[in-house]
Amino acid sequence: MAQSAGAVTSTLLLETSTHGDGVPIVYPKGTPLITARITQIPPGAVIPKHRHPIPLFVYMLEGELTLHVDNGTIRVAKEGEAFMEASNWHYGQNAGTKTVRLLAVYPGEVGAPLSVRAPDPASATAPGPAAAMEPAKPAQ
């Protein structure tokens, strides 16, 4: 006897044509490459000032991340939120007591960096994850 399955549902997380700071999203023109990763940020950690030359979709899995954008905007991203990161220079910090876990999806192109650190080393208040600054690579 077959079991009755529940209804399939789909929940819209985000639909936008702009980065988090309102700048229109422009797709890369090279060979497309989608990079998806889970990033963990321990309590007290600060991600150095950086920007993303390609779009970055973020879904907060756990915790709260405070985002500081150069235009003066400060926002706290909370568990369950979906957003596009700002295209401007920004940095993030986990000011909470729980590890932040987030899904980061970069629709980019082969060879394009996922993030670029700010040129002024004094702008970074603490070392951050070096992996977040690696260029996108095709899967092996």
C-alpha positions as CSV (number, residue, x, y, z in Angstrom):
1,M,0.0,0.0,0.0
2,A,1.5,3.4,-1.1
3,Q,1.8,6.1,1.5
4,S,0.2,9.4,0.9
5,A,3.0,12.0,0.3
6,G,2.6,15.6,1.5
7,A,2.3,18.5,-0.9
8,V,5.4,19.8,-2.6
9,T,5.9,23.5,-1.7
10,S,8.2,26.2,-2.9
11,T,9.0,29.3,-0.8
12,L,10.4,32.4,-2.6
13,L,13.5,33.5,-0.7
14,L,14.5,36.5,-2.8
15,E,13.7,38.1,-6.1
16,T,15.7,41.1,-7.1
17,S,17.6,42.8,-9.9
18,T,19.9,44.8,-7.6
19,H,22.7,44.2,-5.1
20,G,22.0,44.9,-1.5
21,D,23.0,48.6,-1.9
22,G,20.6,49.1,-4.9
23,V,23.3,48.9,-7.6
24,P,21.9,47.0,-10.7
25,I,23.2,43.4,-11.0
26,V,25.3,42.9,-14.2
27,Y,26.1,39.3,-15.1
28,P,29.7,38.5,-16.1
29,K,30.5,38.1,-19.7
30,G,33.0,35.2,-19.6
31,T,32.5,31.5,-19.1
32,P,29.7,31.2,-16.4
33,L,30.6,29.6,-13.1
34,I,28.3,29.2,-10.1
35,T,30.1,28.8,-6.7
36,A,28.1,27.8,-3.6
37,R,29.7,27.4,-0.2
38,I,28.7,27.3,3.4
39,T,30.6,29.9,5.5
40,Q,31.0,29.7,9.3
41,I,31.9,32.8,11.3
42,P,32.7,32.2,15.0
43,P,31.5,34.6,17.7
44,G,33.7,37.7,17.8
45,A,35.1,37.2,14.3
46,V,35.4,40.0,11.8
47,I,35.5,39.6,8.0
48,P,37.9,42.3,6.7
49,K,36.6,45.1,4.5
50,H,36.0,43.8,0.9
51,R,33.7,44.0,-2.0
52,H,32.3,41.5,-4.6
53,P,32.9,42.1,-8.3
54,I,30.3,39.5,-9.0
55,P,26.8,39.2,-7.5
56,L,26.5,37.4,-4.1
57,F,23.3,35.8,-2.8
58,V,23.4,34.9,0.9
59,Y,21.0,32.8,2.9
60,M,21.4,32.9,6.7
61,L,21.3,29.4,8.1
62,E,22.2,30.2,11.7
63,G,23.1,33.2,13.9
64,E,23.2,36.9,13.2
65,L,25.8,38.8,11.1
66,T,26.3,42.6,11.4
67,L,27.1,44.1,8.0
68,H,28.8,47.6,7.8
69,V,28.7,49.2,4.3
70,D,31.0,52.2,3.4
71,N,27.9,54.3,2.7
72,G,27.2,54.2,6.4
73,T,24.5,51.5,6.3
74,I,24.6,49.0,9.1
75,R,22.2,46.0,9.1
76,V,21.9,42.8,11.0
77,A,21.2,39.8,8.9
78,K,19.3,37.1,10.9
79,E,18.7,33.4,10.6
80,G,16.3,32.6,7.8
81,E,17.0,35.9,5.9
82,A,18.0,35.9,2.2
83,F,19.7,38.9,0.7
84,M,22.1,40.2,-2.0
85,E,25.3,41.6,-0.5
86,A,26.3,45.2,-1.2
87,S,28.5,45.9,-4.2
88,N,30.3,48.6,-2.3
89,W,33.1,48.1,0.2
90,H,31.8,46.5,3.4
91,Y,32.8,44.2,6.3
92,G,30.9,41.8,8.5
93,Q,31.2,40.8,12.1
94,N,29.6,38.2,14.3
95,A,28.9,40.2,17.5
96,G,26.7,37.4,18.9
97,T,27.5,34.4,21.0
98,K,26.5,31.8,18.3
99,T,28.5,30.7,15.2
100,V,27.1,32.2,12.1
101,R,26.4,29.7,9.3
102,L,25.4,31.1,5.9
103,L,25.0,29.8,2.4
104,A,26.8,32.0,-0.1
105,V,26.0,31.6,-3.9
106,Y,28.2,33.5,-6.4
107,P,26.9,33.5,-10.0
108,G,30.2,34.5,-11.6
109,E,32.6,33.5,-14.2
110,V,35.7,31.3,-14.4
111,G,38.8,33.2,-13.1
112,A,36.8,36.1,-11.5
113,P,37.5,36.7,-7.8
114,L,34.6,36.0,-5.5
115,S,35.8,38.9,-3.2
116,V,38.5,41.6,-3.3
117,R,40.0,42.9,-0.1
118,A,40.2,46.7,0.5
119,P,43.6,48.1,-0.5
120,D,44.2,49.7,2.9
121,P,45.3,47.0,5.4
122,A,44.3,49.3,8.2
123,S,40.7,49.1,7.1
124,A,40.5,45.5,8.2
125,T,40.0,45.2,12.0
126,A,40.8,41.5,12.2
127,P,42.0,38.7,10.0
128,G,39.2,36.9,8.1
129,P,38.7,33.8,6.1
130,A,41.3,33.7,3.3
131,A,39.1,31.3,1.4
132,A,36.5,34.0,0.9
133,M,39.0,35.9,-1.2
134,E,39.9,33.1,-3.6
135,P,39.1,33.4,-7.3
136,A,36.3,31.1,-8.7
137,K,37.6,27.9,-10.2
138,P,35.8,25.3,-12.3
139,A,34.9,22.0,-10.5
140,Q,37.3,19.2,-11.1
